[in-house]
Amino acid sequence: MTSFGDLLGPPPTLLTGDDEAESDLLNGADPAAVAADHPTASVAWAYLAEAALDGEPATSGVIAAYAYARTGYHRGLDQLRRHGWKGFGPVPWSHDQNQGFLRCVGALARAAKAIGEEDEYVRCLDLLNDSDPRAVTELGLD
């Protein structure tokens, strides 16, 4: 049984993450440098997107946030597929290595809403809810 109660559904997808990128970010490295050194690490793109949405001077702008989030989202999709995800099924928030991807989807939702792209905003919320309903709450999107 999956953690979401669906006996017939696919098992949760648990990403392996990028230990070096995650360690660099936790130790205060510049997220832009981490993204350049580890371009497949969604968590680095999530840091950049969230900073842009929060208006930090070096990366301000909702369009920059949208671009960062979209990049991290696609990098995460690539990694999910390599881990057997077929475009549906749980991607648990509780698994730390999944949070970079989920945070990118959340940042993309926020940026899409900010520029009036309602269809993209709803699609991102649906993806988060389908992945793990807890992610919407954790990301402050509920």
Order of alpha helices (4+ residues) and beta strands (2+ residues): alpha-alpha-alpha-alpha-alpha-alpha-alpha
